[in-house]
Structure formats: structure tokens, C-alpha cells
Amino acid sequence: MTRQQPRRRPDAGTRRDRPPFADIRRCPPPSDDRAVLYGWHPVVEALRNPRRHVRRLLATENSARRLAEALPDLTIEPEIVRPDDINRLLEEDAVHQGLYLEADPLPSPSLESLGDGALVLALDQITDPHNVGAITRSAAAFGVDAILTTARHSPAATGVLAKSASGGLEHVPFLIVRNLAEALIALGERGFLRIGLDSAGTTDLREVPVRRPLVVVLGAEGKGLRQRSRDCCDVVARLDMPGPIRSLNVSNAAAVTLYALTTRLRA
């Protein structure tokens, strides 16, 4: 008895109106010194950024068409892949919206490059990439000039952080230092007002006279500011809230603080 052959799907095979899919298995694995960005806003903002050197761009058919409409002068040709091909490159449940990009990390500025009117956020061992990404997005919205963080005890500016930042990475540089306390001391010597933010702060933020240059120091969830960081601040302030819950998630606290401070700095 002859074995029946499986029925061929009507759309099987190569169609002339469908671009060939890239075989990502043939591509070399990405190196550790690259930034991985995925999702519409992070990838589009990176492609718009002339300082961002792109190594590789993957896109599904629909996303490639949408990208061509949004960026008609795009200089890099995306590799057309299936959604599952991008899924395999990312952590589980990552929402990539059909776009995946590998690029060089953006250069880190120096403390000396910060101007006399700078507004800086300093992150004291905030390790959750979702929180740091959300803080970066708020920083971009409120015109922060740099985010000061350490090489250790900080998430890399890639992946989940970049997705949570929703394109903010392209607008607010990360200033990486070895020791946060030493950096705060150096900024103080340059005339920066150093405000630490902590739920146990001694002063209501509304009562703190503000001026530029200014650095706002945010502590990690639960631990708050480390004692060494507190000692390097001119004042440790708190956000007084009228409700029964007296503290906020650090990314929400950052957004509220930036709104309060930039409103007063513009006045």
C-alpha cells in the first residue's frame, strides 16, 4: 500500500510577492559589547539618532513597511524575519512589535562636560531595569541632561531597560562613574546643588530652594539612599503626600520630583 503524501498548503513555497526571510541561524551570535533594542519607540528613536551606530536590524514584513513610511531616508536595510525569529533572541514575553536592533552603546559623557545649567539624576544602586527605564523616559520628558550611575550595581542600557525607556535612551546620556559618592563630591565642588530624595528625608521638597546646576539623588526601592550618598547631599528631601500610602515606586517618585523641580526652575 502506497503511503499518502502530506497535503501541501496553498501558500507553501516561495512567493514572488513575499520577500525571502533571513535565516538568522546563519548570523554570528551578538557580542557582549552591543546594545539590544526592541519595540517600536526604542528602535525608531535609535534609528533617528545620528550618534547611534547600528549593527543589525531585524523586522517583520509589516513592521518593515511601517518603518519605511516613518523613516523614508533609512540608510540600513532591515533583514526580514518572522516574529518567532525575534522571540528566540529575547527574553520570554518580550513585546518587540516586530523590530529588533543591535547597536553600539552610546558614549558616556564625563562629569567635566556637564554645563553650569545642568540638571542631573543620580541613581544610587537602582538595579531593576524596568524602574531605570521608566526613570529614563521621565528624564527625557523633563529635559534632564544626564543620568549619573555606577558601572556596578546598575542595569545595562539595553534590553528591558531600553524598552521601558521607550526611546528615552537616545535623548538622555548615561554618565557612568566608578564611585557615586566621589562623583557627588566632585559635582558639589563645581557648585551643583545636591538634593537626595528619601521618604525619611528631613525636609519637604517644596521647602527646598532650588537652582541650577542641580543633581537629584534617588535611592533603591526598600533600601533608599545609602548613608554615604546621604552624607554627600546638601539636603535630603521627602515628598509629602496626603494619602494613606506615604511612599511611591522610585520611578513614579522620580517623575513627580522632576515635575515639581522643573516647574520651579522655569519660574
TASULZI-V31760 format. One record per pair of residues at least 6 apart in sequence whose C-alpha atoms are under 6 Angstrom apart, sorted by the first residue. I is the first residue (numbers start at 1). J is the second residue. Records with the same first field share a line. If there is no record, write none. Layout:
BEGIN
I: J, J
END
This chain:
BEGIN
21: 80, 81
22: 79, 80, 81
34: 103, 104, 105
35: 102, 103, 104, 105, 158
36: 101, 102, 158, 159
37: 43, 100, 101, 159
38: 96, 99, 100
39: 96, 97, 99
41: 166, 167
42: 166, 167
45: 167
53: 103, 104
54: 103
55: 102, 103
56: 101, 102
57: 78, 100, 101
58: 78, 79, 99, 100
59: 78, 80, 81, 98, 99
60: 80, 81, 82, 98
63: 98
108: 174, 175
109: 175
116: 213
117: 212, 213
118: 145, 213
119: 144, 145, 213, 214, 215
120: 144, 145, 146, 147, 215
121: 147, 148, 215, 216
122: 147, 148, 149, 216, 217
123: 149, 217, 218
124: 218, 219
125: 153, 154, 220
126: 220
127: 154, 155
129: 155, 161
130: 161, 164
131: 251
133: 161, 164, 165
134: 164, 165, 251
135: 251
136: 165, 168
137: 165, 168
138: 255
140: 168, 171, 172
146: 172, 173, 174
147: 174, 175
148: 175
149: 176
150: 176, 177, 178
151: 176
181: 229
192: 213, 214
193: 214
194: 215, 233, 234
195: 216, 233, 235, 236
196: 216, 217, 233, 236
197: 217, 218, 236, 237, 238
198: 238
199: 238
201: 236, 237, 238
202: 237
203: 237
204: 237, 238
205: 237, 238, 239
219: 225
END
